[in-house]
Amino acid sequence: MKLNWFSPLPPAATDIAHYTGRILPALSVVAEVTLWTTKSRWPRSLEQLAEVRRYGLDRPPWTELNRADMTVYNIGNNPKFHWPIWHVSRVHPGIIVLHDFRLHHLFDWVYRCHYQNLNLYLETMEAHYGKEARTDARHCFTSNAANIDYMAERYPLTELALKNALGVLVHTEEAFKAVAVKLGRPTALAPLPFPSGEVSLNRAKSPPFRLIIFGYLGRNRRLESVLKALAEFPEKSKFRLDIFGSLLDGPEPIRKQIKVLKLSPFVTLHGFVPEAQLEAALNKAHLAINLRNPTVGEASGTQLRLWAHALPSLVSPVGWYATLPPAAVRFVRTGTAEVPDLQRCLREFLSNPAEFAAMGLKGLETLKQNHSPENYTSKVLALVNQAKQYRIQCAAENLAMRAGMPITEWVGPEDLDERLQHVVGKAWALLKG
């Protein structure tokens, strides 16, 4: 089987790039994969598993794409990585891997920043969600997306990404229930994959205990609450907080808060670091903080990576995170309970670090049972086969519609259904060969 695979590739600063790297060893065993990218850099190690090709939006590689059995598009919210992929998916049908269930952040950028077209945005919103959505959309557009989290929650715009899909793969129950009911085409649920290996830990047995936050850090990662909780915690000297990754609003606001709260001796901003450095930090860490509020309906590669290191972690009970086994994570409530809950967890950790270590081991067990790349690959291939049949069905229906139009002009209503069913049957047989 030949597959086209559109996705960000390492070293792109998105976990979806790492996801492709994680699934590729298993996928390349059962399929001939071509990775498509607009970038000029990628790890040469990828070329040992798949062909890597560049494409331009001005000249998409239609001939090459049509030679494959199926094209797979990985779609998430960051326009920097997913606008080009969505652009190609609009004109070349394929399978959509939906990494974020709510995609308003992506389409806000498309209409407001790329097209710079208020009317098109308003018409799209009203067509999908009605007149009230048009009013909210106008405020979003003219306020530089000040209410974007509200818009994403209420108006996900997922339909725009799936309009031309032959099939959809999702990673959460929430997305599956919503998409499978509305879409009417092949849909599969597969837990996000992450390989498990030997766990090499180097954790100190006494204070200071190391807390860690890492990833692509936007406002929903709740850094301000974490810093406030730590600043007001009487035994904060027993902890050190390491923050790794890209701060989407830039480092200055967080740096300023650290200074105001007098946390400089206890908190270190590392920025985006090489993988080896992050791996070493995860091996030394005692407790991870992986809060998400609001969520855009995503599963978390970050969480799976924490479990791969047998790291106990604190999560928000929202979206996919709310479905995680209580024995494998500790929940931190949202809203006014967030800071007190964080402090409660820190106190409980100091009282019984062994209980938290057991939580991390339970997470590792969950990862091994539910998130293997091999199981994920088998679901991808099953969906590809379903989508290929759906493509034939779509083509038959379109052909029958074109062929059936003249019939409506000369056949009476009493014979119309029977004649059209005959046309559909003939078109289906013709296309199936």
Buried (B, 14 or more C-beta within 10 A) or exposed (E): EEBBBBBBBBBBBBBBBBBBBBBBBBBBEBBEBBBBBBBEEBEEEBEEBBEBEEBEEEEBBEEBBEEBBBBBBBBBBBBEBBBBBBBBBEEBBBBBBBBBBBBBBBBBBBBBEEEEBBEEBBEBBBEBBEEEBBEBBBEBBEEEBEEBBBBBBBBBBBBBBBEBBBBBBBBBEBBBEBBBEEBEBBBBBBBBBBBBEEBEBEBEEEBBBBBBBBBBBBBBBBBBBBBBBBBEBEEBEBBBBBBBBBBEEEBEEBBEBBEEBEBEEBBEBBEEBEEEEBBBBBBBBBBBBBBBBBBBBBBBBBBBBBBBBBBBBBBBBBBBBEEBEEEBBBBBBBEEEBBEBBBBBBEEBBEEBEEBBBBBBBBBBBBBEBBBBBBBBBBBBBBBBBBBEBBBBBBBBEBBEEBBEEBEEEBEEEEEEEBBEEBBEBBBEEBEE
